[in-house]
Amino acid sequence: MKPLRYFAAVALIVAAISSAVAASAFAADPVFPPGARVGMTPLVGLNKAKSFIGFETEDKGVKVLVADLPAEAYGEVANAFKANPGGTGGIKPESIETKAGLAYYTAENAKDGATNVRRYSMILPGPTFSGYVAVQVPENASKIYTDDAVRQMFASAVIRNEVPIDEQLGLMPFKISELSSFKNVRTLAPGAALILSDSDEKKGFEIAPFMIIGLIGSTAASPDDRGRFAQQIATTIPGVRDGRITMSEPVRIDGQPGYETRIDAISGKDNTPVTIVQWLRFGSQTSMRIIGSSPRDDWTKAFPRFRAVRDGIHPRT
């Protein structure tokens, strides 16, 4: 994997969202956007963003995007910077000390449509992930949100290992009343998908039971199409190899039409034999997707936990 690809990939997100940062003085304490494991002391004028994870000015002209990247991203970027301290394409990397450790960032001039902007990207080390911060400042705000001001904000970056469970659950578009004693709860995409697990990213989720819960922006075209739709969606479960559907049948979930599909497969870097259940609960335009995966030897104990979590999910009223 090319080391600087991480910056390029997230920069595309920033470009699609557009703008970032603000002013001169700082608030007293670091602020964590809801659901984020990376926080910082935002520059004056920056408030928590409403449509993405990070901060933005009231006019949405300046934005700060916060994200998690894979754990190995920081090491690869750090090695690339050390190997080529002069940078490439006229973009020179800089290092900066943060409370989370030594971070690396770049700054460059770019275009957002017809608008001239200044873009900044920083990566910093985390215990089981790499923290990422991307900033975009339009030209008309550059006298306030200067290179020095952004650098000062970057230096205030901190990392928390865990996001409080209530904070994570509060971001989801549904309520969850049962967590079945899963050891770790984390939003994969705040407000969109949640993972419950007995393992973690570093060890690999697949070695122990875990669940992924979220909404997908599609549904079956008709009741007769639900079986085909469920089986087709089941083939897109990430990290699964040599999958074989062993059962697929209609069910009722919380009084709504659904479909249960079970799969035997191989998953993870250790080629763990797993059994997977996928539940779909169909809505008019979206579907709730609930995936439970367990090493095959643990399936008998894991399945009742999966079902208890499923039955504890309800719409927000």
C-alpha positions in Angstrom: 0.0 0.0 0.0 1.4 3.4 -0.9 2.0 5.4 2.3 0.6 8.7 1.2 -2.5 7.1 -0.2 -4.2 7.6 3.2 -3.8 11.4 2.9 -5.1 11.4 -0.7 -8.1 9.2 0.2 -9.3 11.3 3.1 -8.6 14.5 1.2 -11.2 13.4 -1.4 -13.7 13.3 1.5 -12.7 16.8 2.5 -13.1 18.0 -1.1 -16.5 16.6 -1.3 -17.6 18.1 2.0 -15.6 21.4 1.4 -13.9 23.8 4.0 -12.4 23.8 7.7 -10.8 25.7 10.8 -10.9 29.1 12.5 -9.5 32.0 14.4 -6.9 33.1 16.9 -7.7 32.2 20.5 -8.4 28.8 21.9 -11.0 27.4 24.2 -9.6 26.0 27.5 -9.9 22.2 26.9 -9.7 19.8 24.0 -13.0 19.0 22.5 -14.0 15.6 21.0 -16.6 15.7 18.2 -19.4 13.2 19.1 -18.3 9.7 18.4 -14.7 10.7 17.6 -11.5 9.3 19.2 -9.5 12.3 18.1 -10.0 15.6 19.8 -8.4 19.0 19.9 -8.8 22.6 21.1 -10.6 24.2 18.2 -9.8 27.7 17.1 -12.2 30.4 18.0 -15.2 30.4 15.7 -15.2 26.6 15.2 -18.1 24.6 16.4 -19.0 20.9 16.2 -20.1 20.1 12.7 -23.6 18.9 12.0 -23.2 16.9 8.8 -19.8 15.3 9.4 -17.4 14.4 12.3 -15.3 17.4 13.1 -15.7 21.2 13.4 -16.8 24.0 11.1 -17.5 27.8 11.1 -21.0 29.1 11.2 -21.0 29.9 7.5 -19.6 26.4 6.8 -16.7 27.9 5.0 -14.0 26.5 7.2 -14.1 22.8 8.2 -12.0 20.4 10.2 -12.6 16.7 9.4 -11.7 14.1 12.1 -11.4 10.4 11.2 -9.8 7.1 12.2 -7.4 5.3 9.8 -5.9 1.7 10.2 -3.2 1.4 12.8 -0.5 0.8 10.2 -1.2 4.0 8.4 0.8 6.2 10.9 3.9 4.0 10.6 3.8 3.9 6.8 3.4 7.7 6.5 6.1 8.3 9.1 8.5 6.1 7.2 7.7 7.8 3.9 8.3 11.2 5.5 11.6 10.1 7.0 12.7 8.6 3.7 11.9 11.7 1.7 12.0 14.7 4.1 11.8 17.2 1.2 8.4 15.9 0.2 7.1 15.5 -3.3 5.3 17.8 -5.8 6.3 20.8 -3.8 4.5 19.6 -0.7 7.0 19.4 2.2 5.9 17.3 5.2 6.3 18.8 8.7 6.5 17.1 12.1 4.8 18.4 15.2 4.6 17.3 18.9 1.1 16.6 20.2 -0.2 15.1 23.4 -0.8 11.9 21.5 2.8 11.8 20.3 4.8 12.9 17.2 2.5 13.8 14.3 3.1 14.6 10.7 1.3 17.1 8.6 1.3 18.7 5.1 -0.1 22.0 3.8 -0.9 22.9 0.2 -2.8 25.3 -2.0 -5.7 23.8 -3.9 -9.1 24.5 -5.5 -12.6 23.7 -4.3 -14.5 24.3 -7.4 -13.7 27.9 -8.3 -12.6 28.8 -4.8 -8.9 29.0 -3.8 -8.3 27.0 -0.6 -5.5 26.0 1.8 -5.6 22.3 2.8 -3.9 20.7 5.7 -3.6 17.0 6.6 -2.3 15.5 9.8 -1.8 11.9 11.0 -1.0 11.0 14.6 -0.5 7.7 16.5 -3.2 5.9 18.4 -3.1 2.6 20.4 -5.1 0.5 17.9 -5.7 3.1 15.1 -4.2 6.2 13.5 -5.8 9.5 14.0 -6.4 11.8 11.0 -7.3 15.4 10.8 -8.0 17.3 7.6 -8.5 21.0 7.4 -9.7 23.2 4.5 -9.6 27.0 4.7 -11.0 29.2 1.9 -8.9 32.1 0.7 -11.2 34.7 2.3 -10.6 33.2 5.7 -6.8 32.7 5.4 -5.9 35.9 7.2 -7.6 34.6 10.3 -7.0 30.9 9.9 -3.3 31.1 9.2 -0.7 28.3 8.9 0.5 29.2 12.4 -3.0 29.0 13.8 -3.7 25.6 12.2 -0.4 24.3 13.5 -1.3 25.5 17.0 -4.6 23.6 16.8 -2.8 20.5 15.5 -0.4 20.7 18.5 -3.4 20.5 20.8 -4.6 17.1 19.4 -5.3 14.3 21.9 -6.6 10.8 21.5 -9.0 8.8 23.7 -8.9 5.0 23.6 -12.7 4.6 24.0 -15.7 6.7 23.3 -18.4 6.5 26.0 -21.0 3.9 25.0 -23.9 6.2 25.7 -22.3 8.8 23.4 -21.9 6.3 20.6 -25.4 4.8 20.9 -26.9 8.3 21.0 -25.6 8.9 17.5 -27.4 6.0 16.0 -30.8 6.4 14.2 -32.2 3.6 16.4 -32.2 2.6 20.0 -30.3 -0.4 21.4 -31.4 -1.7 24.8 -29.4 -4.9 24.9 -25.6 -5.3 24.4 -25.3 -9.0 25.4 -22.2 -8.4 27.5 -20.0 -7.6 24.4 -16.7 -6.3 25.7 -16.2 -3.5 23.1 -18.7 -1.2 21.5 -17.6 1.2 18.8 -19.1 3.1 15.9 -17.6 2.1 12.6 -19.1 5.2 11.1 -20.7 7.5 13.7 -24.4 7.7 13.2 -24.4 5.0 10.5 -22.9 1.7 11.7 -21.9 0.1 15.1 -19.7 -2.9 16.0 -20.1 -4.9 19.2 -17.2 -7.3 19.8 -15.3 -9.5 22.2 -12.0 -8.8 20.4 -10.5 -5.6 18.9 -8.9 -4.2 15.8 -5.4 -5.2 16.8 -6.1 -8.9 17.5 -8.7 -9.1 14.8 -12.5 -9.1 15.3 -13.0 -12.5 13.7 -11.3 -14.6 16.4 -14.3 -14.0 18.7 -18.0 -13.2 18.4 -18.9 -9.8 17.0 -21.8 -7.9 15.5 -22.2 -5.1 13.0 -25.4 -3.1 13.0 -26.4 -0.4 10.6 -28.8 0.9 8.0 -28.3 0.4 4.3 -29.8 2.8 1.7 -31.8 0.2 -0.3 -34.5 -2.4 0.2 -36.2 -5.2 -1.6 -38.3 -4.0 -4.6 -41.2 -6.1 -3.6 -42.1 -8.8 -1.0 -41.3 -11.5 -3.6 -37.8 -10.0 -4.1 -36.8 -10.2 -0.4 -35.1 -13.6 -0.6 -33.0 -12.6 -3.6 -32.1 -9.3 -2.1 -31.0 -10.9 1.2 -28.8 -13.4 -0.4 -27.3 -10.8 -2.7 -26.5 -8.5 0.2 -25.0 -11.4 2.2 -22.3 -11.8 -0.5 -21.0 -8.3 0.3 -20.1 -8.9 4.0 -16.5 -7.6 4.2 -13.6 -10.0 5.0 -15.5 -13.1 4.3 -14.0 -15.8 1.9 -15.3 -19.1 0.6 -18.8 -18.3 1.9 -21.6 -20.9 1.6 -25.2 -20.0 2.4 -26.7 -22.7 4.6 -30.1 -21.1 5.2 -32.2 -18.2 4.0 -35.8 -17.6 5.0 -38.3 -14.9 5.9 -38.8 -13.8 9.5 -40.6 -11.1 11.5 -38.3 -8.7 13.4 -39.9 -6.3 15.8 -43.2 -6.7 14.0 -41.7 -5.9 10.6 -40.9 -8.1 7.6 -37.3 -9.4 7.6 -35.0 -12.1 6.3 -32.5 -14.4 8.1 -29.6 -15.7 6.2 -26.8 -18.0 7.6 -23.4 -18.5 6.0 -20.4 -20.8 6.7 -17.2 -19.1 5.6 -13.6 -18.3 6.3 -12.7 -14.9 7.8 -9.8 -12.8 9.0 -6.0 -12.9 8.7 -5.9 -16.2 10.6 -8.4 -17.9 8.3 -10.9 -18.5 11.1 -13.8 -20.8 10.2 -16.9 -18.8 11.1 -20.6 -19.0 11.0 -22.4 -15.8 10.2 -26.0 -14.7 10.5 -27.4 -11.8 8.6 -30.8 -10.3 9.5 -32.5 -7.7 7.3 -35.4 -5.7 8.5 -37.1 -4.1 5.6 -38.4 -0.5 5.5 -40.0 1.5 2.7 -36.7 3.0 1.5 -34.0 1.5 3.7 -33.2 -1.7 5.5 -31.6 -2.4 8.8 -28.8 -4.9 8.5 -27.6 -6.9 11.5 -24.7 -9.2 11.1 -23.4 -11.6 13.7 -20.2 -13.6 13.2 -18.7 -16.2 15.4 -15.9 -18.8 15.2 -17.8 -22.0 14.4 -16.8 -23.7 17.6 -18.5 -20.8 19.6 -21.6 -20.5 17.5 -24.0 -22.3 19.9 -23.2 -19.8 22.7 -22.9 -16.8 20.4 -26.2 -17.1 18.5 -28.5 -16.4 21.5 -26.4 -13.2 22.2 -26.8 -12.1 18.6 -30.6 -12.7 18.8 -30.9 -10.8 22.1 -29.2 -7.7 20.6 -31.4 -7.9 17.5 -34.6 -8.0 19.6 -33.4 -5.0 21.6 -33.2 -2.7 18.6 -36.1 -0.3 18.2 -36.8 2.9 16.2 -36.3 6.2 17.8 -39.6 7.9 18.6 
